Amino acid sequence: MYKLAATPVSRNTIPGASSYMTGKIFKLLLIILILHLAACTPGVDIREDEEVSVARRSFSFEGDQSFDMLSRYRISAGDVLDVLYQIRTWIEKPNFQIATDHTVAVKFVYTPELNTEQLVRPNGMITLPYLGEIYVVGKTPKQLEEELKKAYSSILRDPEIYVQVPQFLSAIQELKKDLHTAPRGLSRLVSVHPDGFVTFPMLGEVMVAGRTIQDVNSELNQRYEAIIPGLHVDLFLEKHTGTQVYVLGAVEKPGGFIIGKPISVAQALALAGSFDKDAELSSVIVARRHQNKIAATRLDLTKSADLGGRGSLFFLMPDDIVYVPRTRLSEAAQIGTELRDTLMFRGWSINLDDISVEDVF
């Protein structure tokens, strides 16, 4: 009878065991390496106590500009404007001319019974005692005074005559009733309508959207001057809604954020609560409207001075969009989680050995 010896059995004697374990360990190490690389934060290139000069830039088509202020701000729907009125009636306007629909008052100092106040008729005439119809349109009050003194010199002894346009005085009173008194003077807060118009006292609707404060201010002064000589307007931006940047993607609080001056991409990320752990900082996209088109550029924030590198700081302008994508690993993980939850819900099960790294990535 033969006796069998108890010989230890090595795992290497099992066919395929070695390649099986080696493949599984390699897969595990590869996954650990990918996780490690994805979790790494951008390296800091600036050494301790070192001072470096950092360039500031934006899109190339912007050219040379200041990154310290919004010099090109355009009024937008929803903005609130403060209109400050100053009535400078004490300033002489030698070039002011009488026009149709003006009210003209002629005062006789020594014969007040001849005083008259009339609306200039469409034909440019008013009617005066002893003289009949007199054409007054296009003449200044001073010119009309001299003309009437000559005309009445043959009728009255040493005529003293003054010409006024009282319509402006009543218009000023109506304007004051329509305004409120602010610490700086008479003012009115007006909002820009969704259609871009603003309703101003005595002027009605004026298109302001897409225009600068200076441009609108100049138009208002020209139009008010034609109505009330000496009426001056200062326009201020009380509240703005158009200076927003939008941060989307892998950030804590995506959305729109109001800015008071140009800011860097890192500052925009800070407004959005910073980037999250799945952010792909080497491929951040910035989009800007330019000449009825959308221009976009890709930024590598891992090399930028925004996050401690030596690269330039990229500055944003109003309406810019910043998109922070997620890493491929994060996207794959999200897809895997959704797939797992779906399959588990349907009563299926998944074995890790059934999915290869190539399948996921």
C-alpha positions as CSV (number, residue, x, y, z in Angstrom):
1,M,0.0,0.0,0.0
2,Y,1.4,3.3,-1.0
3,K,1.5,6.3,1.4
4,L,1.0,9.8,0.0
5,A,3.2,12.5,1.4
6,A,1.6,15.7,2.5
7,T,3.3,18.3,0.3
8,P,2.5,22.0,0.8
9,V,0.7,23.4,-2.2
10,S,2.0,26.8,-3.4
11,R,-0.3,29.3,-5.0
12,N,2.1,29.5,-7.8
13,T,1.2,26.0,-8.7
14,I,-2.4,27.0,-9.4
15,P,-2.7,27.7,-13.1
16,G,-3.2,31.5,-13.8
17,A,-3.0,32.5,-10.1
18,S,0.2,34.6,-10.6
19,S,-1.1,36.6,-13.5
20,Y,-4.5,37.1,-11.8
21,M,-3.0,38.5,-8.6
22,T,-0.4,40.6,-10.5
23,G,-3.2,42.2,-12.7
24,K,-5.4,42.9,-9.7
25,I,-2.5,44.5,-7.7
26,F,-1.5,46.6,-10.8
27,K,-5.1,47.8,-11.2
28,L,-5.3,48.7,-7.5
29,L,-2.0,50.6,-7.7
30,L,-3.1,52.4,-10.8
31,I,-6.4,53.5,-9.3
32,I,-4.5,54.8,-6.1
33,L,-2.1,56.7,-8.3
34,I,-4.9,58.4,-10.3
35,L,-6.7,59.3,-7.0
36,H,-3.5,60.8,-5.7
37,L,-2.9,62.9,-8.8
38,A,-6.5,64.1,-8.8
39,A,-6.3,65.1,-5.1
40,C,-3.1,67.1,-5.5
41,T,-3.4,70.8,-5.2
42,P,-1.5,73.2,-7.5
43,G,2.1,73.6,-6.5
44,V,3.3,77.0,-5.3
45,D,6.2,78.3,-7.5
46,I,7.1,81.4,-5.4
47,R,9.6,80.6,-2.8
48,E,9.3,81.9,0.8
49,D,10.3,85.6,1.1
50,E,10.7,85.9,-2.6
51,E,9.2,88.8,-4.4
52,V,8.2,88.5,-8.1
53,S,6.5,90.9,-10.5
54,V,3.2,89.5,-11.8
55,A,1.7,90.7,-15.1
56,R,-2.0,91.5,-15.4
57,R,-3.8,90.7,-18.6
58,S,-7.2,90.1,-20.2
59,F,-8.4,89.2,-23.7
60,S,-6.0,90.5,-26.4
61,F,-8.7,92.6,-28.2
62,E,-9.1,94.7,-25.1
63,G,-5.7,96.4,-25.7
64,D,-4.0,98.6,-23.1
65,Q,-6.4,99.4,-20.2
66,S,-6.6,100.0,-16.6
67,F,-7.5,97.1,-14.4
68,D,-8.3,99.3,-11.4
69,M,-11.6,100.8,-12.6
70,L,-14.6,100.1,-14.8
71,S,-13.9,103.0,-17.2
72,R,-16.3,101.6,-19.9
73,Y,-19.3,100.9,-17.8
74,R,-22.5,101.0,-19.8
75,I,-25.9,101.6,-18.2
76,S,-28.0,98.5,-18.0
77,A,-31.7,97.6,-17.3
78,G,-32.3,97.6,-13.6
79,D,-29.7,100.3,-12.8
80,V,-30.8,103.2,-10.5
81,L,-29.7,106.7,-11.5
82,D,-29.5,109.7,-9.3
83,V,-30.4,112.9,-11.2
84,L,-29.2,116.1,-9.4
85,Y,-30.7,119.3,-10.7
86,Q,-29.2,122.8,-10.3
87,I,-31.2,125.7,-11.4
88,R,-28.7,128.4,-12.4
89,T,-31.2,131.1,-13.3
90,W,-28.7,133.8,-12.2
91,I,-26.4,133.0,-15.1
92,E,-27.1,135.3,-18.0
93,K,-27.9,133.6,-21.3
94,P,-27.2,136.3,-23.9
95,N,-28.0,133.9,-26.8
96,F,-31.4,132.8,-25.5
97,Q,-34.0,133.5,-28.2
98,I,-37.8,133.7,-27.9
99,A,-39.7,130.9,-29.7
100,T,-43.3,130.0,-30.5
101,D,-45.3,128.8,-27.5
102,H,-43.1,130.9,-25.2
103,T,-45.0,133.3,-22.9
104,V,-43.7,136.9,-23.3
105,A,-44.3,139.6,-20.7
106,V,-43.8,143.3,-21.6
107,K,-43.6,145.6,-18.6
108,F,-43.9,149.4,-18.9
109,V,-42.4,151.1,-15.8
110,Y,-44.1,154.5,-16.0
111,T,-47.4,153.3,-17.7
112,P,-48.2,150.0,-16.0
113,E,-51.7,150.0,-17.5
114,L,-50.0,149.0,-20.8
115,N,-48.4,145.9,-19.3
116,T,-49.2,142.7,-21.1
117,E,-48.3,139.0,-21.0
118,Q,-49.1,136.9,-24.1
119,L,-48.3,133.5,-25.6
120,V,-46.4,133.8,-28.8
121,R,-48.7,132.7,-31.6
122,P,-47.7,130.1,-34.2
123,N,-46.9,132.9,-36.6
124,G,-44.4,134.3,-34.2
125,M,-46.4,137.4,-33.3
126,I,-47.7,139.1,-30.2
127,T,-50.0,142.1,-30.1
128,L,-49.0,145.3,-28.2
129,P,-50.9,148.5,-27.4
130,Y,-50.6,151.2,-30.1
131,L,-48.2,149.1,-32.1
132,G,-50.4,146.1,-33.1
133,E,-48.6,142.9,-34.1
134,I,-44.9,142.6,-33.5
135,Y,-42.8,139.6,-34.6
136,V,-40.7,138.3,-31.7
137,V,-39.5,134.8,-32.6
138,G,-35.7,134.5,-32.8
139,K,-35.0,137.6,-30.8
140,T,-33.4,137.7,-27.4
141,P,-35.4,139.5,-24.6
142,K,-32.7,142.3,-24.6
143,Q,-33.1,142.8,-28.4
144,L,-36.8,143.0,-28.1
145,E,-36.5,145.6,-25.3
146,E,-34.4,147.9,-27.5
147,E,-36.7,147.5,-30.4
148,L,-39.8,148.3,-28.4
149,K,-38.1,151.4,-26.8
150,K,-37.5,152.8,-30.2
151,A,-41.0,152.0,-31.4
152,Y,-42.6,153.6,-28.3
153,S,-40.3,156.7,-28.2
154,S,-42.6,158.5,-30.6
155,I,-45.7,157.6,-28.5
156,L,-44.4,157.7,-24.9
157,R,-42.0,160.0,-23.1
158,D,-38.7,158.2,-22.2
159,P,-40.3,154.7,-22.3
160,E,-38.7,152.2,-19.8
161,I,-39.6,148.7,-21.0
162,Y,-38.6,145.3,-19.8
163,V,-39.2,142.0,-21.5
164,Q,-39.4,138.7,-19.6
165,V,-40.2,135.1,-20.4
166,P,-42.2,134.1,-17.2
167,Q,-43.0,130.6,-18.7
168,F,-39.6,129.5,-17.4
169,L,-40.4,130.7,-13.9
170,S,-43.5,128.6,-13.8
171,A,-41.7,125.6,-15.3
172,I,-39.1,125.8,-12.5
173,Q,-41.8,125.8,-9.9
174,E,-43.4,122.7,-11.5
175,L,-40.0,121.0,-11.6
176,K,-39.4,121.7,-7.9
177,K,-42.8,120.2,-7.0
178,D,-41.8,117.0,-9.0
179,L,-38.5,116.6,-7.2
180,H,-37.4,115.9,-3.6
181,T,-34.8,117.8,-1.7
182,A,-31.6,115.8,-1.1
183,P,-28.5,116.9,0.9
184,R,-26.9,117.9,-2.5
185,G,-30.0,119.7,-3.8
186,L,-33.0,118.9,-5.9
187,S,-32.8,115.3,-7.1
188,R,-34.7,112.4,-8.4
189,L,-33.9,108.7,-8.4
190,V,-34.9,107.0,-11.6
191,S,-34.8,103.3,-12.6
192,V,-33.8,102.0,-16.0
193,H,-36.8,100.1,-17.4
194,P,-36.4,96.6,-18.9
195,D,-36.6,98.2,-22.4
196,G,-33.6,100.4,-21.6
197,F,-35.6,103.7,-21.2
198,V,-35.8,106.1,-18.3
199,T,-38.5,108.6,-17.7
200,F,-37.1,112.0,-16.8
201,P,-39.1,115.0,-15.5
202,M,-40.2,117.4,-18.3
203,L,-38.4,115.2,-21.0
204,G,-40.3,112.0,-20.9
205,E,-38.6,108.7,-22.0
206,V,-34.9,108.7,-22.9
207,M,-33.0,105.7,-24.1
208,V,-30.0,105.1,-21.8
209,A,-29.2,101.4,-21.9
210,G,-25.8,100.6,-23.4
211,R,-24.6,104.2,-23.0
212,T,-22.1,105.7,-20.6
213,I,-23.1,108.0,-17.8
214,Q,-21.2,110.9,-19.4
215,D,-23.0,110.4,-22.7
216,V,-26.4,110.5,-21.2
217,N,-25.5,113.4,-18.9
218,S,-24.5,115.5,-21.9
219,E,-27.8,114.8,-23.7
220,L,-29.8,115.7,-20.6
221,N,-28.1,119.1,-20.2
222,Q,-28.7,119.9,-23.9
223,R,-32.3,119.0,-23.7
224,Y,-33.0,120.7,-20.4
225,E,-31.1,123.9,-21.5
226,A,-33.5,124.1,-24.4
227,I,-36.5,124.1,-22.0
228,I,-35.2,126.1,-19.1
229,P,-32.0,128.1,-19.6
230,G,-29.8,127.7,-16.6
231,L,-31.0,124.3,-15.6
232,H,-28.0,122.0,-15.2
233,V,-28.1,118.2,-14.5
234,D,-25.5,116.0,-12.9
235,L,-26.1,112.3,-13.4
236,F,-24.8,109.6,-10.9
237,L,-24.9,105.8,-10.9
238,E,-26.7,105.1,-7.6
239,K,-27.1,101.4,-8.0
240,H,-25.8,99.1,-10.7
241,T,-26.8,95.7,-11.8
242,G,-24.9,95.4,-15.0
243,T,-21.4,94.9,-13.5
244,Q,-21.8,91.2,-12.9
245,V,-19.5,88.2,-13.6
246,Y,-20.9,84.7,-13.6
247,V,-19.0,81.7,-12.1
248,L,-20.3,78.2,-13.0
249,G,-19.1,74.6,-12.8
250,A,-17.1,73.0,-10.0
251,V,-17.5,75.8,-7.4
252,E,-19.3,75.9,-4.1
253,K,-21.8,78.6,-4.9
254,P,-22.2,79.1,-8.7
255,G,-24.1,82.2,-9.9
256,G,-23.8,85.9,-10.8
257,F,-21.8,88.3,-8.6
258,I,-21.8,92.1,-8.7
259,I,-18.3,93.7,-9.0
260,G,-17.3,97.3,-8.4
261,K,-14.1,97.0,-10.5
262,P,-12.3,94.5,-12.7
263,I,-11.3,91.4,-10.7
264,S,-9.1,88.4,-11.3
265,V,-10.3,84.9,-11.9
266,A,-9.2,83.9,-8.4
267,Q,-11.2,86.7,-6.8
268,A,-14.3,85.6,-8.8
269,L,-13.8,82.0,-7.5
270,A,-13.6,83.5,-4.0
271,L,-17.0,85.2,-4.5
272,A,-18.3,81.7,-5.5
273,G,-17.1,80.1,-2.3
274,S,-13.9,78.8,-4.0
275,F,-13.5,75.8,-6.3
276,D,-14.5,72.4,-5.0
277,K,-12.3,69.3,-4.7
278,D,-13.3,68.0,-8.1
279,A,-12.3,71.1,-10.0
280,E,-10.1,70.8,-13.0
281,L,-8.0,74.0,-12.5
282,S,-5.8,73.4,-15.6
283,S,-8.7,74.0,-18.0
284,V,-10.8,76.9,-16.7
285,I,-12.7,78.6,-19.4
286,V,-13.5,82.4,-19.6
287,A,-16.0,83.7,-22.1
288,R,-16.6,87.3,-23.1
289,R,-18.9,89.1,-25.6
290,H,-17.0,91.0,-28.3
291,Q,-18.5,92.6,-31.4
292,N,-21.7,90.6,-31.3
293,K,-19.7,87.4,-30.9
294,I,-18.5,85.3,-27.9
295,A,-14.8,85.0,-27.4
296,A,-13.4,82.2,-25.1
297,T,-10.0,81.3,-23.7
298,R,-8.7,78.5,-21.6
299,L,-6.7,79.3,-18.4
300,D,-4.3,77.0,-16.5
301,L,-4.8,78.3,-13.0
302,T,-2.2,75.7,-11.6
303,K,0.5,78.0,-13.2
304,S,-1.2,81.3,-12.6
305,A,-0.3,83.8,-10.0
306,D,-4.0,83.5,-8.9
307,L,-3.0,80.3,-7.0
308,G,0.7,80.9,-6.2
309,G,2.3,80.4,-9.6
310,R,4.4,82.8,-11.7
311,G,1.9,83.2,-14.5
312,S,-0.1,86.3,-15.2
313,L,-3.3,87.3,-13.5
314,F,-6.3,87.2,-15.8
315,F,-8.8,90.0,-15.1
316,L,-12.5,89.8,-15.8
317,M,-14.9,92.4,-17.1
318,P,-18.7,92.8,-16.6
319,D,-20.7,90.0,-18.1
320,D,-17.7,87.6,-18.3
321,I,-18.5,83.9,-17.7
322,V,-16.1,81.7,-15.8
323,Y,-16.6,77.9,-16.1
324,V,-14.6,75.6,-13.9
325,P,-14.9,72.0,-15.3
326,R,-14.7,68.9,-13.2
327,T,-11.9,66.3,-13.5
328,R,-12.5,63.3,-15.7
329,L,-12.1,61.1,-12.5
330,S,-14.9,63.1,-10.9
331,E,-17.1,62.8,-13.9
332,A,-16.4,59.1,-14.1
333,A,-17.2,58.7,-10.4
334,Q,-20.5,60.6,-10.8
335,I,-21.4,58.4,-13.7
336,G,-20.3,55.3,-11.8
337,T,-22.4,56.3,-8.8
338,E,-25.5,56.9,-10.9
339,L,-24.9,53.6,-12.7
340,R,-24.5,51.7,-9.5
341,D,-27.6,53.2,-7.9
342,T,-29.6,52.4,-11.0
343,L,-28.4,48.8,-11.2
344,M,-28.9,48.3,-7.5
345,F,-32.4,49.7,-7.8
346,R,-33.1,47.1,-10.5
347,G,-31.8,44.3,-8.4
348,W,-28.5,43.9,-10.2
349,S,-25.0,43.6,-8.7
350,I,-21.6,44.7,-9.9
351,N,-18.3,43.0,-9.4
352,L,-15.2,45.3,-9.5
353,D,-13.4,42.6,-11.5
354,D,-15.9,43.0,-14.3
355,I,-14.9,46.6,-15.0
356,S,-11.4,47.6,-16.2
357,V,-9.7,50.9,-15.8
358,E,-9.9,51.4,-19.6
359,D,-13.6,50.9,-19.4
360,V,-14.0,53.8,-16.9
361,F,-11.4,56.2,-18.2
